[in-house]
Amino acid sequence: MNKLQLKRYAKLLAKTGINVKRGQWVIVNAGLDQPEFVEWVVEELYRAGAGKVTVEWSHQPMTKLKYKYEKEDVLASVPKWEQERW
């Protein structure tokens, strides 16, 4: 896809897919492989009226390491601070 198509898609996501309302807070979960597209989505969310947009970045190779090395009891528990964050 070219940049113009991706920018249109970002606008479509913000207005129709996410359907953000004025003042709404939005969390975007995104991989590190498309920062430019994520930037366009965030901009369109603000243009559509979002009050706050937070981007939570992830990186698939790091996630794979987490699941490979963390103990099962650690993976099964969610710390209080993380529960409150979400």
C-alpha positions in Angstrom: 0.0 0.0 0.0 1.2 3.5 -0.7 1.2 6.3 2.0 -2.0 7.9 0.8 -3.9 4.6 1.1 -2.4 4.0 4.6 -3.4 7.5 5.7 -6.9 6.9 4.5 -7.0 3.6 6.3 -5.8 5.3 9.5 -8.7 7.8 9.2 -11.2 5.0 8.6 -9.9 3.2 11.7 -10.2 6.2 13.9 -13.7 7.3 12.7 -15.4 4.0 11.9 -13.4 1.1 13.2 -12.7 2.5 16.7 -15.5 5.1 16.5 -13.8 7.3 19.0 -16.0 9.8 20.9 -15.1 13.3 21.9 -12.9 13.2 25.0 -12.5 9.4 25.0 -9.2 7.9 26.1 -7.8 5.3 23.7 -5.1 2.7 24.1 -3.4 1.6 20.9 -1.5 -1.7 21.1 1.1 -1.8 18.3 4.2 -3.6 17.1 7.4 -1.7 16.5 7.4 -2.6 12.8 5.0 0.1 11.7 5.7 3.3 13.7 4.7 5.7 10.8 1.3 4.1 10.4 0.7 4.1 14.2 1.6 7.8 14.2 -1.1 8.4 11.5 -3.7 6.5 13.5 -2.9 8.4 16.7 -3.2 11.7 14.8 -6.5 10.7 13.3 -7.8 9.7 16.8 -6.9 13.1 18.1 -8.6 14.8 15.1 -11.7 12.7 15.7 -11.8 14.0 19.3 -9.9 11.6 21.5 -9.0 13.2 24.8 -5.9 11.1 25.3 -4.2 8.4 23.2 -1.6 6.1 24.7 0.5 3.7 22.6 1.6 0.4 24.1 4.5 -0.8 22.0 5.4 -4.5 21.7 8.2 -6.3 19.9 7.5 -9.9 18.8 11.0 -11.3 19.4 11.0 -9.9 23.0 7.5 -11.4 23.6 8.8 -14.7 22.4 11.7 -14.6 24.9 9.2 -13.8 27.7 7.2 -16.9 27.0 10.4 -19.0 26.5 12.1 -18.1 29.8 9.5 -16.9 32.4 8.3 -19.5 34.8 4.7 -20.7 34.5 3.6 -19.1 37.9 5.0 -15.8 36.8 3.1 -15.9 33.5 -0.1 -16.9 35.3 0.0 -14.0 37.7 -0.9 -10.4 37.0 0.7 -7.9 39.4 -1.7 -5.4 41.1 0.0 -2.4 39.4 -0.6 -3.9 36.0 -4.3 -4.7 36.8 -4.8 -1.1 37.9 -3.0 0.2 34.8 -5.5 -1.5 32.6 
